[in-house]
């Protein structure tokens, strides 16, 4: 960001805080669920009930991203971003207070988490669009890299930070969002002017409903398939609903006069292929973030605090590679070549992780995590910058929505896939041996990274970035 002004840096800080905070809450709650269940009197009930604290947030975050992207285009990116952060912050405060009012019950917490997810989706849908709209082209690559890494770091640090704060009181995992959210809102009000609405078309409610049904059914299936049964009547019914709704959405979007997503973008092979690369990489990354804490705790014997610091090696790898790739993209005007390179480095990192065993040394664990993080940082930053190069004036919001929808779909799919492979390969006789499960799961992560590499190799060099990058 050497060419950026002080205003640009404050704008970027606001976007980084929003991206980190909303991604953090997708994973920070996981380790606190048993404590929350105990405190509100749900400890003796089915784990399905308490799991809705996680699921309600994920569903509301994912299912409306394309709708928020369209509203941002119609009403202005800053309005939707600030509204989202405000809703997220208020809900965080309210959920934290529930920790001292257990009589409110689980239902109130689930509803507040759903509303919090709506706010997170608004902010997430706008974050990358605001980079393109409010920051100059000369620093766009590095800025996209910084926001992308902030979101990835939030997902990675969630379980460790959640464990640390839950040891004090689980309400802190929500209260911590309040000062961050207020700072983010203040920066937006002070340094970002809402741009003139780019479009004034009618809102495509039918398309939004169809996409919501499709994503809701699919994400619910991926998150609950193991409990429901992947091939049960309910599970297959959810897949059928997702397929029908997806088909109807595709037909409607191609025939309506003002679709949620521009047909021009959907027909851009570069946009779809680069988004597919992100989906595949997020599958491997999100699945690994779920499993690595279990390996470090139950196989290596590290405490929550210890494995939290160990996992920082992954984020250090991202931070070392991602911004550098962004700066090189700014200078060269193209980031296409970094995408397959990053996929290969990520695959190498996952290969090193498959070598983990009962007596693996700490330095080797740190090396593997660093390599995997460096690969992810390289590929994700380059792929995101590549996608925005295909945008025309007024399409930044739509591109941001497409990119984040693919990422969230990848996260949900990856968690379901890798956890299923892990559980299917755990040896339980004569004693429980988790290591084979980890080996098989991370082998799948290698395959996903190599699949992303294959897609990345088909990408052509992107066109010149449209517009002046200011958008205001």
MILO-823332 format. One record per residue (C-alpha): residue in one letter; residue number from 0; x, y, z. Coordinates in nm, 2 decimals. Layout:
<pts>
> rest|nr|east|north|up
> A|NUM|X|Y|Z .
...
</pts>
This chain:
<pts>
> rest|nr|east|north|up
> X|0|0.00|0.00|0.00 .
> X|1|0.30|0.23|-0.05 .
> X|2|0.10|0.44|-0.31 .
> X|3|-0.20|0.47|-0.09 .
> X|4|-0.30|0.79|0.09 .
> X|5|-0.39|0.80|0.46 .
> X|6|-0.76|0.80|0.37 .
> X|7|-0.70|0.48|0.17 .
> X|8|-0.54|0.32|0.46 .
> X|9|-0.83|0.40|0.69 .
> X|10|-1.08|0.27|0.43 .
> X|11|-0.88|-0.05|0.41 .
> X|12|-0.86|-0.08|0.79 .
> X|13|-1.24|-0.06|0.81 .
> X|14|-1.28|-0.34|0.54 .
> X|15|-1.02|-0.55|0.71 .
> X|16|-1.19|-0.52|1.05 .
> X|17|-1.53|-0.61|0.90 .
> X|18|-1.39|-0.91|0.70 .
> X|19|-1.19|-1.05|1.00 .
> X|20|-1.48|-1.01|1.25 .
> X|21|-1.75|-1.17|1.04 .
> X|22|-1.53|-1.46|0.93 .
> X|23|-1.41|-1.51|1.29 .
> X|24|-1.77|-1.56|1.41 .
> X|25|-1.82|-1.85|1.17 .
> X|26|-1.58|-2.06|1.37 .
> X|27|-1.52|-1.90|1.71 .
> X|28|-1.84|-2.04|1.86 .
> X|29|-1.76|-2.40|1.79 .
> X|30|-1.55|-2.47|2.09 .
> X|31|-1.79|-2.28|2.32 .
> X|32|-2.10|-2.49|2.23 .
> X|33|-2.07|-2.74|2.52 .
> X|34|-2.03|-2.45|2.77 .
> X|35|-2.32|-2.26|2.62 .
> X|36|-2.54|-2.57|2.64 .
> X|37|-2.45|-2.62|3.01 .
> X|38|-2.51|-2.27|3.11 .
> X|39|-2.85|-2.24|2.95 .
> X|40|-2.97|-2.58|3.05 .
> X|41|-2.93|-2.77|2.72 .
> X|42|-2.65|-3.00|2.83 .
> X|43|-2.88|-3.30|2.87 .
> X|44|-3.06|-3.25|2.54 .
> X|45|-2.97|-3.35|2.18 .
> X|46|-2.67|-3.19|2.04 .
> X|47|-2.88|-3.10|1.73 .
> X|48|-3.04|-2.82|1.93 .
> X|49|-2.72|-2.65|2.03 .
> X|50|-2.57|-2.70|1.68 .
> X|51|-2.82|-2.45|1.55 .
> X|52|-2.62|-2.18|1.72 .
> X|53|-2.36|-2.25|1.45 .
> X|54|-2.59|-2.35|1.16 .
> X|55|-2.83|-2.05|1.18 .
> X|56|-2.53|-1.81|1.14 .
> X|57|-2.39|-2.01|0.85 .
> X|58|-2.72|-2.04|0.67 .
> X|59|-2.81|-1.67|0.70 .
> X|60|-2.46|-1.56|0.60 .
> X|61|-2.44|-1.77|0.29 .
> X|62|-2.80|-1.76|0.15 .
> X|63|-2.83|-1.39|0.10 .
> X|64|-2.49|-1.28|-0.03 .
> X|65|-2.60|-1.23|-0.39 .
> X|66|-2.91|-1.04|-0.27 .
> X|67|-2.69|-0.80|-0.06 .
> X|68|-2.46|-0.76|-0.35 .
> X|69|-2.75|-0.65|-0.57 .
> X|70|-2.88|-0.41|-0.30 .
> X|71|-2.54|-0.26|-0.27 .
> X|72|-2.54|-0.19|-0.64 .
> X|73|-2.88|-0.03|-0.61 .
> X|74|-2.84|0.16|-0.29 .
> X|75|-2.47|0.21|-0.25 .
> X|76|-2.20|-0.02|-0.11 .
> X|77|-2.13|0.18|0.21 .
> X|78|-2.49|0.18|0.32 .
> X|79|-2.52|-0.19|0.30 .
> X|80|-2.18|-0.25|0.46 .
> X|81|-2.25|-0.01|0.76 .
> X|82|-2.60|-0.16|0.80 .
> X|83|-2.45|-0.51|0.81 .
> X|84|-2.18|-0.42|1.06 .
> X|85|-2.43|-0.24|1.28 .
> X|86|-2.67|-0.53|1.28 .
> X|87|-2.38|-0.77|1.35 .
> X|88|-2.25|-0.56|1.64 .
> X|89|-2.59|-0.51|1.80 .
> X|90|-2.66|-0.88|1.78 .
> X|91|-2.32|-0.96|1.92 .
> X|92|-2.40|-0.74|2.23 .
> X|93|-2.74|-0.90|2.27 .
> X|94|-2.60|-1.26|2.25 .
> X|95|-2.33|-1.18|2.50 .
> X|96|-2.59|-1.05|2.74 .
> X|97|-2.78|-1.38|2.70 .
> X|98|-2.49|-1.53|2.88 .
> X|99|-2.60|-1.36|3.20 .
> X|100|-2.98|-1.41|3.13 .
> X|101|-3.00|-1.79|3.09 .
> X|102|-3.38|-1.78|3.13 .
> X|103|-3.40|-1.64|2.78 .
> X|104|-3.32|-1.98|2.65 .
> X|105|-3.16|-2.13|2.34 .
> X|106|-3.43|-2.01|2.10 .
> X|107|-3.34|-1.64|2.16 .
> X|108|-2.97|-1.71|2.10 .
> X|109|-3.04|-1.90|1.78 .
> X|110|-3.26|-1.61|1.65 .
> X|111|-3.00|-1.36|1.73 .
> X|112|-2.73|-1.57|1.57 .
> X|113|-2.95|-1.58|1.25 .
> X|114|-2.98|-1.20|1.25 .
> X|115|-2.61|-1.17|1.32 .
> X|116|-2.54|-1.39|1.01 .
> X|117|-2.76|-1.16|0.80 .
> X|118|-2.54|-0.87|0.91 .
> X|119|-2.22|-1.06|0.84 .
> X|120|-2.35|-1.15|0.49 .
> X|121|-2.41|-0.78|0.41 .
> X|122|-2.06|-0.69|0.52 .
> X|123|-1.90|-0.98|0.35 .
> X|124|-2.09|-0.92|0.02 .
> X|125|-1.97|-0.56|0.01 .
> X|126|-1.61|-0.59|0.13 .
> X|127|-1.44|-0.68|-0.19 .
> X|128|-1.67|-0.45|-0.39 .
> X|129|-1.56|-0.16|-0.17 .
> X|130|-1.20|-0.23|-0.24 .
> X|131|-1.26|-0.20|-0.61 .
> X|132|-1.49|0.10|-0.56 .
> X|133|-1.31|0.31|-0.31 .
> X|134|-0.94|0.24|-0.36 .
> X|135|-0.72|0.33|-0.66 .
> X|136|-0.63|0.07|-0.92 .
> X|137|-0.26|0.11|-0.83 .
> X|138|-0.31|-0.06|-0.49 .
> X|139|-0.61|-0.28|-0.57 .
> X|140|-0.42|-0.61|-0.58 .
> X|141|-0.25|-0.55|-0.24 .
> X|142|-0.58|-0.43|-0.09 .
> X|143|-0.77|-0.73|-0.22 .
> X|144|-0.50|-0.95|-0.08 .
> X|145|-0.52|-0.78|0.26 .
> X|146|-0.90|-0.82|0.29 .
> X|147|-0.89|-1.18|0.16 .
> X|148|-0.62|-1.27|0.42 .
> X|149|-0.81|-1.09|0.70 .
> X|150|-1.12|-1.31|0.62 .
> X|151|-0.90|-1.63|0.60 .
> X|152|-0.72|-1.54|0.93 .
> X|153|-1.05|-1.49|1.10 .
> X|154|-1.17|-1.83|1.00 .
> X|155|-0.83|-1.98|1.11 .
> X|156|-0.81|-1.81|1.45 .
> X|157|-1.17|-1.87|1.54 .
> X|158|-1.13|-2.20|1.74 .
> X|159|-0.82|-2.08|1.92 .
> X|160|-0.96|-1.74|2.02 .
> X|161|-1.29|-1.90|2.11 .
> X|162|-1.11|-2.15|2.34 .
> X|163|-0.92|-1.87|2.52 .
> X|164|-1.22|-1.65|2.57 .
> X|165|-1.46|-1.93|2.67 .
> X|166|-1.21|-2.02|2.95 .
> X|167|-1.31|-1.69|3.11 .
> X|168|-1.67|-1.67|3.00 .
> X|169|-1.84|-1.76|2.67 .
> X|170|-2.01|-1.42|2.64 .
> X|171|-1.67|-1.27|2.57 .
> X|172|-1.66|-1.43|2.22 .
> X|173|-1.95|-1.20|2.13 .
> X|174|-1.86|-0.90|2.34 .
> X|175|-1.53|-0.88|2.17 .
> X|176|-1.71|-0.79|1.85 .
> X|177|-1.87|-0.47|1.99 .
> X|178|-1.56|-0.25|2.01 .
> X|179|-1.43|-0.38|1.68 .
> X|180|-1.77|-0.31|1.52 .
> X|181|-1.79|0.04|1.66 .
> X|182|-1.44|0.12|1.53 .
> X|183|-1.53|-0.01|1.19 .
> X|184|-1.85|0.19|1.17 .
> X|185|-1.67|0.51|1.28 .
> X|186|-1.41|0.46|1.01 .
> X|187|-1.67|0.42|0.75 .
> X|188|-1.87|0.73|0.85 .
> X|189|-1.55|0.94|0.87 .
> X|190|-1.36|0.82|0.56 .
> X|191|-1.61|0.67|0.32 .
> X|192|-1.87|0.86|0.12 .
> X|193|-2.16|0.66|-0.01 .
> X|194|-2.13|0.65|-0.38 .
> X|195|-2.42|0.75|-0.61 .
> X|196|-2.63|0.43|-0.66 .
> X|197|-2.51|0.25|-0.97 .
> X|198|-2.84|0.11|-1.07 .
> X|199|-3.21|0.17|-1.00 .
> X|200|-3.36|-0.15|-1.13 .
> X|201|-3.64|-0.35|-0.96 .
> X|202|-3.52|-0.60|-0.70 .
> X|203|-3.54|-0.96|-0.84 .
> X|204|-3.74|-1.11|-0.55 .
> X|205|-3.82|-1.43|-0.74 .
> X|206|-3.45|-1.50|-0.81 .
> X|207|-3.36|-1.42|-0.45 .
> X|208|-3.62|-1.67|-0.32 .
> X|209|-3.51|-1.94|-0.56 .
> X|210|-3.14|-1.89|-0.47 .
> X|211|-3.22|-1.89|-0.10 .
> X|212|-3.41|-2.22|-0.12 .
> X|213|-3.12|-2.37|-0.32 .
> X|214|-2.85|-2.26|-0.09 .
> X|215|-3.05|-2.33|0.23 .
> X|216|-3.12|-2.69|0.12 .
> X|217|-2.76|-2.75|0.01 .
> X|218|-2.59|-2.60|0.31 .
> X|219|-2.83|-2.76|0.55 .
> X|220|-2.76|-3.10|0.38 .
> X|221|-2.38|-3.05|0.40 .
> X|222|-2.39|-2.94|0.76 .
> X|223|-2.64|-3.20|0.89 .
> X|224|-2.59|-3.48|0.64 .
> X|225|-2.40|-3.70|0.88 .
> X|226|-2.68|-3.68|1.13 .
> X|227|-2.96|-3.72|0.88 .
> X|228|-2.78|-3.98|0.67 .
> X|229|-2.62|-3.88|0.35 .
> X|230|-2.84|-4.12|0.15 .
> X|231|-3.15|-4.10|0.37 .
> X|232|-3.48|-3.99|0.24 .
> X|233|-3.44|-3.66|0.41 .
> X|234|-3.09|-3.61|0.28 .
> X|235|-3.18|-3.70|-0.08 .
> X|236|-3.49|-3.48|-0.05 .
> X|237|-3.28|-3.18|0.04 .
> X|238|-3.05|-3.25|-0.26 .
> X|239|-3.36|-3.27|-0.49 .
> X|240|-3.50|-2.94|-0.35 .
> X|241|-3.16|-2.78|-0.41 .
> X|242|-3.14|-2.91|-0.77 .
> X|243|-3.49|-2.80|-0.86 .
> X|244|-3.45|-2.46|-0.70 .
> X|245|-3.11|-2.41|-0.87 .
> X|246|-3.26|-2.51|-1.21 .
> X|247|-3.55|-2.27|-1.16 .
> X|248|-3.32|-1.99|-1.05 .
> X|249|-3.09|-2.04|-1.35 .
> X|250|-3.39|-2.03|-1.59 .
> X|251|-3.54|-1.72|-1.42 .
> X|252|-3.22|-1.53|-1.40 .
> X|253|-3.16|-1.58|-1.78 .
> X|254|-3.51|-1.45|-1.86 .
> X|255|-3.58|-1.16|-1.61 .
> X|256|-3.49|-0.81|-1.72 .
> X|257|-3.29|-0.72|-1.40 .
> X|258|-3.13|-1.04|-1.26 .
> X|259|-2.94|-1.06|-0.93 .
> X|260|-2.63|-1.15|-1.13 .
> X|261|-2.54|-1.01|-1.47 .
> X|262|-2.56|-1.28|-1.74 .
> X|263|-2.25|-1.12|-1.89 .
> X|264|-2.05|-1.21|-1.57 .
> X|265|-2.19|-1.56|-1.56 .
> X|266|-2.09|-1.61|-1.92 .
> X|267|-1.73|-1.50|-1.85 .
> X|268|-1.53|-1.81|-1.83 .
> X|269|-1.26|-1.64|-1.63 .
> X|270|-1.49|-1.53|-1.36 .
> X|271|-1.65|-1.87|-1.31 .
> X|272|-1.31|-2.06|-1.34 .
> X|273|-1.13|-1.83|-1.09 .
> X|274|-1.43|-1.86|-0.85 .
> X|275|-1.41|-2.24|-0.89 .
> X|276|-1.05|-2.23|-0.79 .
> X|277|-1.14|-2.04|-0.47 .
> X|278|-1.42|-2.29|-0.40 .
> X|279|-1.18|-2.59|-0.43 .
> X|280|-0.92|-2.42|-0.22 .
> X|281|-1.17|-2.32|0.05 .
> X|282|-1.29|-2.68|0.07 .
> X|283|-0.94|-2.79|0.16 .
> X|284|-0.87|-2.50|0.39 .
> X|285|-1.19|-2.49|0.58 .
> X|286|-1.18|-2.87|0.63 .
> X|287|-0.82|-2.85|0.76 .
> X|288|-0.91|-2.57|1.00 .
> X|289|-1.17|-2.80|1.15 .
> X|290|-0.94|-3.10|1.19 .
> X|291|-0.60|-2.95|1.28 .
> X|292|-0.71|-2.85|1.63 .
> X|293|-0.82|-3.20|1.70 .
> X|294|-0.49|-3.34|1.58 .
> X|295|-0.29|-3.10|1.79 .
> X|296|-0.50|-3.16|2.10 .
> X|297|-0.58|-3.53|2.09 .
> X|298|-0.28|-3.67|1.91 .
> X|299|0.00|-3.43|2.01 .
> X|300|-0.15|-3.34|2.35 .
> X|301|-0.12|-2.96|2.32 .
> X|302|-0.35|-2.74|2.52 .
> X|303|-0.59|-2.49|2.37 .
> X|304|-0.35|-2.20|2.42 .
> X|305|-0.06|-2.40|2.28 .
> X|306|-0.23|-2.52|1.96 .
> X|307|-0.37|-2.17|1.91 .
> X|308|-0.02|-2.03|1.89 .
> X|309|0.09|-2.32|1.67 .
> X|310|-0.19|-2.25|1.42 .
> X|311|-0.06|-1.90|1.38 .
> X|312|0.21|-2.05|1.15 .
> X|313|-0.06|-2.10|0.89 .
> X|314|-0.16|-1.73|0.91 .
> X|315|0.20|-1.62|0.90 .
> X|316|0.24|-1.81|0.57 .
> X|317|-0.06|-1.63|0.43 .
> X|318|0.07|-1.29|0.55 .
> X|319|0.41|-1.36|0.41 .
> X|320|0.28|-1.45|0.06 .
> X|321|-0.05|-1.29|0.01 .
> X|322|0.04|-0.91|0.03 .
> X|323|0.35|-0.97|-0.17 .
> X|324|0.15|-1.13|-0.45 .
> X|325|-0.09|-0.84|-0.43 .
> X|326|0.19|-0.59|-0.48 .
> X|327|0.34|-0.79|-0.77 .
> X|328|-0.01|-0.80|-0.93 .
> X|329|-0.03|-0.42|-0.90 .
> X|330|0.31|-0.38|-1.07 .
> X|331|0.27|-0.64|-1.34 .
> X|332|-0.10|-0.58|-1.41 .
> X|333|-0.17|-0.95|-1.40 .
> X|334|-0.18|-1.22|-1.14 .
> X|335|-0.28|-1.52|-1.35 .
> X|336|0.05|-1.70|-1.31 .
> X|337|0.04|-1.69|-0.93 .
> X|338|-0.28|-1.89|-0.92 .
> X|339|-0.15|-2.23|-1.03 .
> X|340|0.17|-2.17|-0.84 .
> X|341|-0.02|-2.11|-0.52 .
> X|342|-0.23|-2.42|-0.57 .
> X|343|0.08|-2.63|-0.61 .
> X|344|0.24|-2.48|-0.29 .
> X|345|-0.09|-2.55|-0.10 .
> X|346|-0.08|-2.91|-0.22 .
> X|347|0.28|-2.94|-0.10 .
> X|348|0.17|-2.81|0.24 .
> X|349|-0.12|-3.06|0.26 .
> X|350|0.13|-3.34|0.16 .
> X|351|0.35|-3.25|0.45 .
> X|352|0.05|-3.25|0.68 .
> X|353|-0.03|-3.61|0.56 .
> X|354|0.30|-3.71|0.71 .
> X|355|0.19|-3.60|1.06 .
> X|356|0.19|-3.89|1.31 .
> X|357|0.20|-3.95|1.69 .
> X|358|0.56|-3.83|1.73 .
> X|359|0.58|-3.55|1.47 .
> X|360|0.82|-3.27|1.58 .
> X|361|0.69|-2.92|1.64 .
> X|362|0.92|-2.77|1.38 .
> X|363|0.78|-3.00|1.11 .
> X|364|0.42|-2.91|1.20 .
> X|365|0.51|-2.54|1.19 .
> X|366|0.68|-2.58|0.85 .
> X|367|0.38|-2.77|0.70 .
> X|368|0.13|-2.51|0.83 .
> X|369|0.35|-2.23|0.70 .
> X|370|0.38|-2.38|0.35 .
> X|371|0.00|-2.45|0.33 .
> X|372|-0.08|-2.10|0.44 .
> X|373|0.17|-1.95|0.19 .
> X|374|0.01|-2.15|-0.10 .
> X|375|-0.34|-2.04|0.01 .
> X|376|-0.24|-1.68|0.04 .
> X|377|-0.08|-1.68|-0.30 .
> X|378|-0.36|-1.85|-0.49 .
> X|379|-0.66|-1.69|-0.32 .
> X|380|-0.52|-1.33|-0.35 .
> X|381|-0.43|-1.38|-0.72 .
> X|382|-0.76|-1.55|-0.81 .
> X|383|-0.96|-1.28|-0.64 .
> X|384|-0.77|-1.00|-0.82 .
> X|385|-0.80|-1.19|-1.15 .
> X|386|-1.18|-1.21|-1.11 .
> X|387|-1.22|-0.84|-1.06 .
> X|388|-1.03|-0.77|-1.38 .
> X|389|-1.33|-0.89|-1.57 .
> X|390|-1.57|-0.63|-1.42 .
> X|391|-1.72|-0.34|-1.59 .
> X|392|-1.86|-0.02|-1.43 .
> X|393|-2.12|-0.11|-1.18 .
> X|394|-2.03|-0.48|-1.15 .
> X|395|-1.80|-0.47|-0.85 .
> X|396|-2.09|-0.57|-0.62 .
> X|397|-2.20|-0.86|-0.83 .
> X|398|-1.84|-0.99|-0.86 .
> X|399|-1.80|-0.96|-0.48 .
> X|400|-2.12|-1.15|-0.43 .
> X|401|-2.02|-1.43|-0.68 .
> X|402|-1.67|-1.46|-0.52 .
> X|403|-1.80|-1.48|-0.16 .
> X|404|-2.08|-1.72|-0.25 .
> X|405|-1.83|-1.96|-0.41 .
> X|406|-1.61|-1.93|-0.11 .
> X|407|-1.88|-2.00|0.15 .
> X|408|-2.01|-2.29|-0.06 .
> X|409|-1.65|-2.43|-0.06 .
> X|410|-1.62|-2.39|0.32 .
> X|411|-1.94|-2.57|0.39 .
> X|412|-1.86|-2.85|0.14 .
> X|413|-1.51|-2.89|0.26 .
> X|414|-1.60|-2.92|0.63 .
> X|415|-1.86|-3.18|0.54 .
> X|416|-1.63|-3.38|0.31 .
> X|417|-1.31|-3.38|0.52 .
> X|418|-1.49|-3.46|0.85 .
> X|419|-1.68|-3.75|0.68 .
> X|420|-1.36|-3.89|0.54 .
> X|421|-1.19|-3.85|0.87 .
> X|422|-1.46|-4.03|1.07 .
> X|423|-1.48|-4.31|0.82 .
> X|424|-1.11|-4.39|0.86 .
> X|425|-1.06|-4.36|1.23 .
> X|426|-0.95|-4.70|1.38 .
> X|427|-1.15|-4.78|1.69 .
> X|428|-1.02|-5.12|1.78 .
> X|429|-0.84|-5.23|1.99 .
> X|430|-0.78|-4.86|2.08 .
> X|431|-0.89|-4.54|1.92 .
> X|432|-0.63|-4.43|1.65 .
> X|433|-0.71|-4.09|1.50 .
> X|434|-0.41|-4.07|1.28 .
> X|435|-0.54|-4.27|0.98 .
> X|436|-0.84|-4.05|0.97 .
> X|437|-0.63|-3.74|0.95 .
> X|438|-0.41|-3.89|0.68 .
> X|439|-0.71|-3.98|0.45 .
> X|440|-0.88|-3.64|0.51 .
> X|441|-0.57|-3.44|0.42 .
> X|442|-0.51|-3.66|0.12 .
> X|443|-0.84|-3.53|0.00 .
> X|444|-0.72|-3.18|0.06 .
> X|445|-0.42|-3.25|-0.17 .
> X|446|-0.66|-3.37|-0.44 .
> X|447|-0.87|-3.06|-0.40 .
> X|448|-0.56|-2.84|-0.44 .
> X|449|-0.45|-3.02|-0.75 .
> X|450|-0.80|-2.99|-0.90 .
> X|451|-0.77|-2.62|-0.83 .
> X|452|-0.43|-2.62|-1.01 .
> X|453|-0.59|-2.79|-1.31 .
> X|454|-0.86|-2.53|-1.33 .
> X|455|-0.61|-2.25|-1.28 .
> X|456|-0.39|-2.37|-1.57 .
> X|457|-0.69|-2.33|-1.81 .
> X|458|-0.72|-1.96|-1.72 .
> X|459|-0.61|-1.70|-1.98 .
> X|460|-0.44|-1.38|-1.89 .
> X|461|-0.71|-1.13|-1.77 .
> X|462|-0.81|-0.82|-1.96 .
> X|463|-0.72|-0.47|-1.85 .
> X|464|-0.91|-0.38|-1.54 .
> X|465|-1.22|-0.17|-1.63 .
> X|466|-1.28|0.18|-1.48 .
> X|467|-1.05|0.39|-1.27 .
> X|468|-1.10|0.20|-0.95 .
> X|469|-1.25|0.49|-0.75 .
> X|470|-1.62|0.43|-0.81 .
> X|471|-1.72|0.74|-0.62 .
</pts>
